[in-house]
Amino acid sequence: MRTILKTTAILAMALALVGCKHKERGALLPNVSGKAGEIVVVIDKDNWEGNIGTELREILAVDCPYLAQREPLFTLANVPPGSFNNMFKMHRNILILNINPQNQKEAMLYKRDQWARPQSLAQINAFTEEGALAVLAEAKEQLPEFFEQAERDRIIANSILYEELTLRDPVEKLTGGILHFPSGYKLRKATDDFVWIADEKQYTNQTVLVYRYPVPDEAPFDVENIIAKRNEIMQANVPGMFDGTFMTTSTAVQPETRSLKYHGLDFMETRGFWEVQGDFMGGPFVSHSFYSPDGKDIIVLEAFVYAPKYDKRQYLRQVESILYSFEWKNNEK
């Protein structure tokens, strides 16, 4: 028993030292460069123009869901291996193709803060082109989520660094949890069951709505019930610019839902388009619906964007990340 305890203590000390060294190394790394939503793909010309490049584009540059204009999920920038110098190694998101018969195994490797911070690196290790395609096929869902989460984490970190702390209170009163809003966001409306917080500029509007309602008798997370309740609450709380106008859900494209879990919170994600009844305004929205701690209510965190003059991918990613910053107050670190 003493031997086991001694071994365990030594292992714990070793892991602590590794963790400290990683933190020390991270503190010395330069900050990342590159545009948000961009991935540097280190791959030779033949593979970039061949089957592997085609597969990468179908996985990472597919159209962003529920945007009015076609925008890729990520912008891919091809860099041949011979040109992958220190400048490109500072990029925020990097994907490297490594085809080599000497590789130990065929797999997708994920790394953080390899040459800069906060950096995300994915590497395809394969023996052959066919092996690389097989690795990609297996990682087609995990790979985009890896880079999506990296972008999300950067936005959340920035929100916390420049947080508008006065906006915590209305959200906490309604939900029992908090959201991290960066400076620029302001409270528009707060009631016992509805909060409206927005960053409104001349040509853009990024908004978060927080609301709650009693759990319906049947199928509370069916898309029809979620949208019906959304429309009811929008009509009552989000008026348009003119009398008699109000926000609702567009019926031109059917909203979609999917069940997700993030940081221990189970929720139903809903994506769709909003519009103003009686006006020509509209744009994308995404919401997270979940049970209140006592199980009596449904809490909804919703983000929407209005940016008629601009591409909307990054605006939506920014405001959607605020939803992912939610944490119950007693879990706050």
C-alpha positions as CSV (number, residue, x, y, z in Angstrom):
1,M,0.0,0.0,0.0
2,R,2.8,2.4,0.9
3,T,4.5,1.7,-2.5
4,I,1.2,2.5,-4.3
5,L,0.7,5.7,-2.4
6,K,4.3,6.7,-3.0
7,T,4.0,6.0,-6.7
8,T,0.8,8.0,-6.9
9,A,2.4,10.9,-5.1
10,I,5.3,10.9,-7.5
11,L,3.0,10.8,-10.5
12,A,0.9,13.7,-9.1
13,M,4.1,15.7,-8.6
14,A,5.3,14.9,-12.1
15,L,1.9,16.0,-13.6
16,A,2.0,19.2,-11.6
17,L,5.5,20.0,-12.8
18,V,4.4,19.3,-16.4
19,G,1.4,21.6,-16.0
20,C,3.6,24.3,-14.5
21,K,6.1,24.0,-17.3
22,H,3.3,24.2,-19.9
23,K,1.9,27.4,-18.2
24,E,5.4,28.9,-18.0
25,R,6.0,28.1,-21.7
26,G,2.6,29.5,-22.6
27,A,3.4,32.7,-20.8
28,L,6.5,33.2,-23.0
29,L,4.7,32.5,-26.3
30,P,3.8,35.4,-28.6
31,N,0.2,36.3,-29.3
32,V,-1.4,34.7,-32.4
33,S,-1.8,36.6,-35.6
34,G,-4.3,36.2,-38.5
35,K,-7.9,37.0,-39.1
36,A,-10.8,35.5,-37.1
37,G,-12.3,32.6,-38.9
38,E,-9.2,31.9,-41.0
39,I,-7.2,28.6,-41.1
40,V,-3.7,28.2,-42.5
41,V,-3.6,24.9,-44.3
42,V,-0.1,23.5,-44.7
43,I,-0.3,21.2,-47.7
44,D,1.5,20.8,-51.0
45,K,0.0,22.0,-54.3
46,D,-0.9,18.5,-55.7
47,N,-2.8,17.4,-52.6
48,W,-4.4,20.9,-52.2
49,E,-5.8,20.6,-55.8
50,G,-6.5,16.9,-55.4
51,N,-8.8,14.8,-53.4
52,I,-7.5,15.8,-50.0
53,G,-7.9,19.5,-50.7
54,T,-11.4,18.9,-52.0
55,E,-12.3,17.0,-48.8
56,L,-10.9,19.7,-46.6
57,R,-12.9,22.4,-48.3
58,E,-16.1,20.3,-48.0
59,I,-15.5,19.9,-44.3
60,L,-14.1,23.4,-43.3
61,A,-15.3,25.7,-46.1
62,V,-18.9,24.5,-46.3
63,D,-21.5,27.2,-46.3
64,C,-22.2,28.6,-42.9
65,P,-25.7,27.5,-41.8
66,Y,-28.6,30.0,-41.7
67,L,-26.9,33.0,-43.2
68,A,-28.7,35.0,-45.9
69,Q,-25.6,35.2,-48.1
70,R,-23.2,32.4,-48.8
71,E,-20.2,32.5,-46.5
72,P,-17.8,29.7,-45.7
73,L,-17.6,28.3,-42.2
74,F,-13.9,29.1,-42.3
75,T,-11.7,30.9,-44.7
76,L,-8.8,28.6,-45.8
77,A,-5.4,29.9,-46.8
78,N,-3.1,27.3,-48.4
79,V,0.6,27.5,-47.5
80,P,3.0,25.0,-49.1
81,P,5.2,23.2,-46.6
82,G,8.3,24.9,-47.9
83,S,6.8,28.3,-47.3
84,F,5.6,27.5,-43.8
85,N,8.0,29.9,-41.9
86,N,7.9,31.6,-38.6
87,M,5.4,34.2,-39.8
88,F,2.8,31.5,-40.6
89,K,3.6,29.6,-37.4
90,M,2.1,32.6,-35.5
91,H,-1.3,32.1,-37.0
92,R,-4.3,31.5,-34.7
93,N,-5.5,28.3,-36.6
94,I,-3.3,25.9,-38.4
95,L,-3.9,22.6,-40.1
96,I,-0.9,20.5,-41.3
97,L,-1.0,17.5,-43.7
98,N,1.8,15.1,-42.7
99,I,1.9,12.1,-45.1
100,N,5.0,10.0,-44.2
101,P,5.4,6.2,-44.2
102,Q,7.5,6.7,-41.1
103,N,4.6,8.0,-39.0
104,Q,3.8,5.9,-36.0
105,K,0.1,5.7,-36.8
106,E,-2.6,7.3,-38.9
107,A,-4.6,9.8,-36.8
108,M,-5.7,13.4,-36.4
109,L,-3.7,15.2,-33.7
110,Y,-5.0,18.2,-31.9
111,K,-2.7,20.6,-30.1
112,R,-2.9,24.0,-28.3
113,D,-0.4,26.8,-28.2
114,Q,2.3,25.1,-30.3
115,W,4.1,28.3,-31.5
116,A,1.9,31.1,-30.2
117,R,-1.1,31.6,-27.9
118,P,-4.0,31.1,-28.0
119,Q,-3.3,28.9,-31.0
120,S,-5.1,25.8,-32.3
121,L,-3.2,23.2,-34.4
122,A,-4.6,20.1,-36.1
123,Q,-2.3,17.7,-37.9
124,I,-3.2,14.8,-40.2
125,N,-0.7,12.0,-39.8
126,A,-1.0,9.3,-42.4
127,F,1.1,6.8,-44.4
128,T,-0.5,7.5,-47.7
129,E,-3.0,9.8,-49.4
130,E,-5.7,7.1,-49.0
131,G,-4.9,7.0,-45.3
132,A,-5.2,10.8,-45.0
133,L,-8.6,10.7,-46.6
134,A,-9.7,8.0,-44.1
135,V,-8.5,10.1,-41.2
136,L,-10.4,13.1,-42.6
137,A,-13.6,11.0,-43.0
138,E,-13.4,10.0,-39.4
139,A,-12.7,13.5,-38.2
140,K,-15.3,15.3,-40.4
141,E,-17.4,16.4,-37.4
142,Q,-14.7,16.8,-34.7
143,L,-12.3,18.9,-36.9
144,P,-14.6,21.9,-37.6
145,E,-15.8,21.9,-34.0
146,F,-12.2,22.0,-32.8
147,F,-11.5,25.2,-34.7
148,E,-15.0,26.6,-33.9
149,Q,-14.4,26.0,-30.2
150,A,-11.0,27.7,-30.5
151,E,-12.6,30.8,-32.1
152,R,-15.3,30.7,-29.4
153,D,-12.8,30.5,-26.6
154,R,-10.9,33.5,-27.8
155,I,-14.1,35.6,-28.0
156,I,-15.1,34.5,-24.5
157,A,-11.7,35.3,-23.1
158,N,-11.9,38.8,-24.7
159,S,-15.4,39.3,-23.2
160,I,-14.2,38.4,-19.7
161,L,-11.1,40.6,-20.1
162,Y,-13.2,43.6,-21.1
163,E,-16.4,42.6,-19.4
164,E,-19.2,45.1,-18.7
165,L,-19.9,43.8,-15.2
166,T,-23.1,45.8,-14.7
167,L,-24.8,43.5,-17.1
168,R,-24.4,40.4,-14.9
169,D,-27.1,41.4,-12.4
170,P,-30.2,41.4,-14.7
171,V,-29.2,38.0,-16.2
172,E,-28.5,36.5,-12.8
173,K,-31.9,37.7,-11.4
174,L,-33.7,36.0,-14.3
175,T,-31.7,32.8,-14.7
176,G,-29.6,32.2,-11.6
177,G,-26.5,32.3,-13.9
178,I,-24.4,34.9,-15.6
179,L,-23.3,35.8,-19.1
180,H,-20.0,37.6,-19.9
181,F,-20.7,40.7,-22.1
182,P,-17.8,42.8,-23.4
183,S,-17.8,46.5,-23.3
184,G,-20.1,48.1,-25.9
185,Y,-23.2,46.1,-24.8
186,K,-26.0,48.0,-23.0
187,L,-29.2,47.0,-21.2
188,R,-32.2,47.8,-23.3
189,K,-35.0,46.1,-21.3
190,A,-35.4,44.0,-18.2
191,T,-38.5,42.5,-16.6
192,D,-39.1,39.5,-14.4
193,D,-39.0,37.1,-17.3
194,F,-37.3,39.0,-20.2
195,V,-33.9,40.7,-20.6
196,W,-32.7,42.5,-23.8
197,I,-29.0,43.4,-24.0
198,A,-27.5,44.8,-27.3
199,D,-24.4,46.3,-28.9
200,E,-26.0,48.7,-31.4
201,K,-23.9,50.6,-33.9
202,Q,-24.8,52.6,-37.0
203,Y,-24.9,49.7,-39.4
204,T,-24.8,46.6,-37.1
205,N,-26.8,45.3,-34.2
206,Q,-25.7,42.3,-32.1
207,T,-28.3,41.4,-29.5
208,V,-28.7,38.8,-26.7
209,L,-32.2,38.1,-25.4
210,V,-32.7,36.1,-22.2
211,Y,-36.2,34.9,-21.3
212,R,-38.0,32.2,-19.4
213,Y,-41.4,30.6,-19.4
214,P,-43.2,27.7,-17.6
215,V,-42.4,24.2,-19.0
216,P,-45.1,23.2,-21.5
217,D,-47.2,20.1,-20.8
218,E,-45.8,18.2,-23.8
219,A,-42.6,18.1,-25.9
220,P,-41.0,21.3,-24.5
221,F,-38.0,21.0,-26.8
222,D,-39.8,20.2,-30.1
223,V,-39.0,22.9,-32.7
224,E,-42.6,23.8,-33.2
225,N,-43.1,24.5,-29.5
226,I,-39.8,26.4,-29.2
227,I,-40.7,28.7,-32.1
228,A,-44.3,29.2,-31.0
229,K,-43.2,30.4,-27.6
230,R,-40.4,32.5,-29.2
231,N,-43.0,34.3,-31.5
232,E,-45.2,34.9,-28.5
233,I,-42.4,36.5,-26.5
234,M,-40.9,38.5,-29.4
235,Q,-44.3,40.0,-30.2
236,A,-44.7,41.1,-26.6
237,N,-41.2,42.4,-26.0
238,V,-39.4,43.3,-29.3
239,P,-41.2,45.9,-31.3
240,G,-40.1,47.1,-34.8
241,M,-39.4,50.6,-35.8
242,F,-43.0,51.4,-36.8
243,D,-46.3,51.1,-34.9
244,G,-47.8,47.6,-35.1
245,T,-44.5,45.9,-36.2
246,F,-42.7,43.3,-34.1
247,M,-40.1,40.6,-34.4
248,T,-41.1,37.1,-35.3
249,T,-39.6,33.9,-36.9
250,S,-39.3,33.8,-40.7
251,T,-41.2,30.9,-42.3
252,A,-39.2,31.1,-45.5
253,V,-36.7,28.6,-44.1
254,Q,-37.6,26.1,-41.5
255,P,-35.7,26.5,-38.2
256,E,-33.7,23.5,-37.0
257,T,-32.8,22.2,-33.6
258,R,-30.1,19.9,-32.2
259,S,-29.3,18.7,-28.7
260,L,-25.9,19.8,-27.4
261,K,-23.9,19.7,-24.2
262,Y,-21.3,22.3,-23.2
263,H,-19.5,22.6,-19.8
264,G,-22.0,20.3,-18.2
265,L,-25.1,22.1,-19.5
266,D,-27.5,20.2,-21.6
267,F,-29.5,22.4,-24.0
268,M,-31.4,22.5,-27.3
269,E,-29.8,24.7,-29.9
270,T,-32.2,26.3,-32.4
271,R,-31.1,28.1,-35.6
272,G,-33.3,30.1,-38.0
273,F,-34.0,33.5,-39.4
274,W,-35.9,36.3,-37.7
275,E,-37.9,39.0,-39.4
276,V,-40.0,42.0,-38.5
277,Q,-43.7,41.6,-39.1
278,G,-44.8,44.5,-41.3
279,D,-41.2,45.6,-42.2
280,F,-38.3,44.4,-44.3
281,M,-35.7,43.8,-41.5
282,G,-34.3,40.3,-40.8
283,G,-31.3,38.2,-40.1
284,P,-30.0,35.0,-38.4
285,F,-30.6,33.9,-34.9
286,V,-29.5,31.1,-32.6
287,S,-30.8,30.1,-29.2
288,H,-30.0,27.8,-26.4
289,S,-33.0,26.4,-24.4
290,F,-32.7,24.4,-21.2
291,Y,-34.4,23.7,-17.9
292,S,-34.1,26.0,-14.9
293,P,-32.4,24.5,-11.9
294,D,-35.8,23.7,-10.3
295,G,-37.1,22.1,-13.5
296,K,-40.2,24.3,-13.6
297,D,-39.2,26.7,-16.3
298,I,-37.5,26.8,-19.7
299,I,-34.7,29.3,-19.9
300,V,-33.7,30.6,-23.3
301,L,-30.5,32.5,-24.3
302,E,-30.9,33.9,-27.8
303,A,-28.5,35.8,-30.0
304,F,-29.3,37.6,-33.2
305,V,-27.6,39.9,-35.7
306,Y,-28.7,42.7,-38.0
307,A,-26.0,43.8,-40.4
308,P,-27.5,44.4,-43.8
309,K,-24.3,46.0,-45.2
310,Y,-21.9,43.3,-44.1
311,D,-21.1,39.6,-44.1
312,K,-22.6,38.2,-41.0
313,R,-20.4,35.1,-40.1
314,Q,-18.2,36.8,-37.7
315,Y,-20.9,39.0,-36.2
316,L,-23.0,36.0,-35.4
317,R,-20.0,34.0,-34.1
318,Q,-19.1,36.8,-31.7
319,V,-22.6,37.2,-30.2
320,E,-23.2,33.4,-30.2
321,S,-20.1,33.0,-28.2
322,I,-21.7,35.1,-25.4
323,L,-24.3,32.4,-25.1
324,Y,-21.6,29.8,-24.6
325,S,-20.1,31.9,-21.7
326,F,-23.2,31.2,-19.6
327,E,-22.4,29.6,-16.2
328,W,-24.5,29.1,-13.1
329,K,-23.6,31.6,-10.5
330,N,-22.4,29.0,-8.0
331,N,-20.0,27.6,-10.6
332,E,-18.4,30.9,-11.4
333,K,-14.6,30.8,-11.0
